[in-house]
Amino acid sequence: MLKSLLLEGVGPAKTFGPVDFAPRLNFITGDNGLGKSFLLDIAWWSLTRTWARGVSAVPPTGSRKSSITYAFSKSTSGDFSETSVFKRSDQQWPTKPGRPAIPGVVIYAGVDGSFSAWDPARNYWQGEEASERPRAFNFTPEQVWSGLDGPNGIRYCNGLIHDWVLWQKGQDEAFSDLIKVLDTLSPSGAEKLVPGQPVRLGLDVKDYPSLRMPYGQDVALVHASAGMRRIAALAYLLVWTWREHLLACEQTGRKQAKEIIFLIDEIECHLHPQWQRRVVPALLRVMNALTGKKVPVQLIVATHSPLVLASVEPDFDEAKDAVFNIGLSEGQAEVRREPWAKQGDVVNWLVSDSFGLRQARSVEAEQAIEAAEAWMRGDKAALPEKLTTQAAIHKELQRVLAGHDEFWPRWLVETRQLPTGRSPGDA
């Protein structure tokens, strides 16, 4: 499992970190552009020594000494840590020879639909054979569906469309695994992802996988919603990665992976709230469904969704889980671990330090309430232009708040406006 990261002279701050990851759940929150995706990219590099999407981190030209310090744990030989100092002349991050492989599989799901997979049985080699082996499997969004080719005509992956239909028609065990994973990752009830029969599109003789919709129709997966496609792609990559890992272990005599690490950027992307509040607990269960045994899972997830955090409240364990927030401090991005506290509902999460909204309302409603609060405490210097009188504030509150908004009783009592037989919004 990844234990820690510390960046010097690279990224959104002169010193970024240290980030001491928890062994199970890790959530990274923060505004756009402050380094959540960058932190996931560095985590992937630290674990696999490759760059997802082929884009490496390059320090600013003014940085004299830039370094990445990382540590991960190995159940067989303890912890391993190393500092890589950027070599500007080669534009490389060198590491010492003999770096051990982590004992698990790493999967990185990008927000753009890309996926990367690293397998200790297929991607970690030393000596002469190392140059002939793929360092990782990096899929563009298109390659997830159509397949991934390597050099010299090598076919690494046939792609979701081909494999899904082939597994289904051949009644392969892989299709049974796919059904299990789809069932685990999808919500309960009518929203369950259930494979339909292969379908054809127009005059195209190619068969496409389909999903059985709640209304009973089999719809080609390529025509399903973006959320369904993302979950289906994740399910397929999990099945493909694990089955190919088992085959490689059988061929090479290596031991099976003892853990799996998921890196997921904006895990809630395209997902309905029903799915957002189920996806993280599902990912913790998915390897059990796939392997039939308990495999330790570490999740490092970047998220903008308060529902995602609310979903883990029943099972959050401060000894195994953590929430990090990236914010600005003196013009530099700063990542800090937030004290864990149940918020109870999504509204409370929105106004927590993890998301930082002052009001879980529209911008106009937030401004009107802040003006009303300033008026009630007698701080007229804090009143914005056009909201300098009680009447103006009241009129704006009527415009932007619902009649049943919880702020109304406080405002009406404080300003002694208690209309009879009328709702607050009509006052």
NUSE-197130 format. One record per residue (C-alpha): x, y negated, z negated; residue in three letters. Coordinates in steps of 0.1 Angstrom, whole numbers, plus 5000, padded with zeros to 4 digits. Layout:
BEGIN
XYZALA;...
***
This chain:
BEGIN
500050005000MET;501149655006LEU;502249494973LYS;503449144981SER;504348875006LEU;506448555003LEU;507148325032LEU;509748055033GLU;510047805061GLY;507447975083VAL;503747935083GLY;501447665070PRO;503747565041ALA;507447545032LYS;506747815007THR;503648025012PHE;502948264984GLY;503848484967PRO;500748684973VAL;500548984950ASP;498049214966PHE;495649444947ALA;495849814955PRO;492249834968ARG;490149524978LEU;491749194988ASN;489648905001PHE;491248595016ILE;489048285018THR;489747925029GLY;488947665055ASP;489747715092ASN;493347655102GLY;494947715068LEU;496548045075GLY;494148335068LYS;494748505102SER;498448425100PHE;498748605067LEU;497048915082LEU;499548895111ASP;502448885087ILE;500949175066ALA;500749385098TRP;504349305107TRP;505549385072SER;503849725073LEU;504549825109THR;507449605121ARG;505449505152THR;503449205161TRP;499749245168ALA;498649105202ARG;502349065210GLY;502548725194VAL;505348685169SER;505748425141ALA;508348165151VAL;509447915124PRO;509547535133PRO;512747425149THR;513547215118GLY;513647515094SER;517247595087ARG;516547925068LYS;513248105073SER;512448425056SER;509748685050ILE;509948885018THR;507649185015TYR;507149484993ALA;505149804997PHE;504650104975SER;505350464985LYS;503850744964SER;506850964971THR;509750734966SER;508450434947GLY;508450074959ASP;510449924988PHE;511149554992SER;513149355017GLU;513749005029THR;514148935066SER;515848615076VAL;514848475110PHE;517748485135LYS;517048195157ARG;519548275184SER;517748605191ASP;514248485181GLN;514048795159GLN;513248895124TRP;515949155117PRO;515649425090THR;518149665075LYS;518550015092PRO;516850305075GLY;513750125064ARG;511350395052PRO;507950445068ALA;504850375047ILE;502950705041PRO;499750585056GLY;497850475087VAL;497350105093VAL;494449955113ILE;494149585122TYR;490749465136ALA;491049115151GLY;488248865152VAL;488548855190ASP;487649225194GLY;491249345196SER;492549635176PHE;495949765165SER;496750105150ALA;499950225135TRP;500450595128ASP;503450725108PRO;503351055128ALA;503350885162ARG;505050545157ASN;507750595131TYR;510850755146TRP;514550725140GLN;517550795162GLY;517450835200GLU;513850935202GLU;512750605186ALA;513150415218SER;510850655237GLU;508050615212ARG;505350345211PRO;506050115182ARG;502250075177ALA;499050095196PHE;497849755205ASN;494449725222PHE;493049425239THR;489149405236PRO;488949555271GLU;491349835264GLN;489249955234VAL;486550035259TRP;488550135290SER;491650295276GLY;495350225268LEU;498250315291ASP;501850335282GLY;505050325304PRO;505750595330ASN;502150685335GLY;501550795299ILE;497950765288ARG;497750685251TYR;493950655248CYS;491050715272ASN;488950445257GLY;485550445240LEU;483350485271ILE;485150795283HIS;485750965250ASP;482350905235TRP;480551065265VAL;483151345268LEU;482851425231TRP;479051415232GLN;478651635263LYS;481251885250GLY;479851895215GLN;483351825203ASP;484051795166GLU;485151445173ALA;481551355181PHE;480451485148SER;483051275131ASP;481850975151LEU;478251025140ILE;479451045104LYS;481450725106VAL;478750535125LEU;476250645098ASP;478650525070THR;479350185086LEU;475750095095SER;472949975072PRO;470350205059SER;466850245074GLY;465950135108ALA;469249965115GLU;471250285114LYS;473650325144LEU;472550655160VAL;473950775194PRO;471450815222GLY;471851015253GLN;474450895279PRO;472950655304VAL;473750525338ARG;473650165349LEU;471950105383GLY;473750305411LEU;476950345391ASP;477550725387VAL;479550665356LYS;477850775323ASP;477950525295TYR;477350585257PRO;474150455243SER;472550375209LEU;469050475199ARG;467350145191MET;464750105162PRO;462050075189TYR;462950425203GLY;464850325235GLN;468350435243ASP;470350125253VAL;473750135269ALA;476350045243LEU;477749775266VAL;474349605264HIS;474049635227ALA;474449335204SER;477949195196ALA;477649315160GLY;476749675171MET;479549675196ARG;482049565170ARG;480949835145ILE;480850095172ALA;484350005184ALA;485650015148LEU;484050365143ALA;485550495176TYR;489050365167LEU;488950515133LEU;487950855148VAL;490550835176TRP;493350725152THR;492650995127TRP;492251275151ARG;495351185171GLU;497251155138HIS;496151505128LEU;497251645162LEU;500651465160ALA;501151605125CYS;500451955138GLU;502851915167GLN;505651765147THR;505251945114GLY;504751615095ARG;502551565065LYS;499151395069GLN;498851035059ALA;498150985022LYS;496450645025GLU;494950405050ILE;495250025051ILE;492649815068PHE;493449455079LEU;490249285091ILE;489948925103ASP;486448785096GLU;484949115088ILE;481448955090GLU;481948845126CYS;478648905147HIS;477049095118LEU;473549025105HIS;473348955067PRO;471949305062GLN;475249445076TRP;477549185059GLN;476549295025ARG;477149665033ARG;480349665054VAL;482949645027VAL;481549925005PRO;481150125037ALA;484750095046LEU;485750225012LEU;483750535019ARG;484550585056VAL;487650785052MET;485951025028ASN;483251075055ALA;485851125082LEU;488351355063THR;486051525038GLY;488451425010LYS;489251124989LYS;491950915007VAL;493150594990PRO;492050285010VAL;493449935008GLN;491449655024LEU;492949305032ILE;490049105046VAL;489848745057ALA;486248625053THR;484048315055HIS;481048505042SER;479648465006PRO;477548775013LEU;480648985017VAL;481948874982LEU;478448914967ALA;478349274980SER;481249394959VAL;480149244926GLU;478749584913PRO;482049764919ASP;484649494916PHE;487549604893ASP;490049334884GLU;492749604880ALA;492249714916LYS;490749414934ASP;491549044940ALA;490148734957VAL;492548474972PHE;491848124984ASN;493947915007ILE;493547545001GLY;495547225006LEU;497847094979SER;499846774986GLU;499546835024GLY;500647195022GLN;498647515024ALA;498647694992GLU;497448054985VAL;496248134950ARG;494548414933ARG;491148314920GLU;489848424886PRO;487148684892TRP;483648594881ALA;480348734892LYS;478248454909GLN;474948634910GLY;473848524944ASP;475048374977VAL;474248014968VAL;476448034937ASN;479248184959TRP;478947904984LEU;479647644956VAL;482347854940SER;486047774944ASP;486248054971SER;484147844995PHE;484147504980GLY;480847354990LEU;479547094966ARG;475947174976GLN;474547474994ALA;472447245015ARG;472747035046SER;475346755047VAL;472646495045GLU;471046665015ALA;474346694997GLU;474946315002GLN;471446224990ALA;471746444959ILE;475146304951GLU;473745954954ALA;470846044932ALA;473246184906GLU;475345874907ALA;472145664902TRP;471045874872MET;474445834854ARG;474545464862GLY;477545484885ASP;476445234911LYS;479945194925ALA;479645554938ALA;476545484958LEU;476945504996PRO;475845235019GLU;472045245026LYS;471445434994LEU;471945154968THR;468445154953THR;466245404936GLN;463545364963ALA;466045424991ALA;467445734974ILE;463945874968HIS;462945815004LYS;466045995016GLU;465446284992LEU;461946315006GLN;463346335041ARG;466046595035VAL;464846815007LEU;462047075006ALA;459147004983GLY;460047304962HIS;463747214960ASP;465047284924GLU;466646934923PHE;463146754923TRP;462246814886PRO;465446664874ARG;465246364896TRP;461546294888LEU;462046324851VAL;465146114850GLU;463545834871THR;460145884853ARG;458345954885GLN;455746214876LEU;452946204903PRO;449846394895THR;448446654920GLY;451246584945ARG;454246784954SER;457746624949PRO;458246594986GLY;455046384988ASP;455946164958ALA;
***
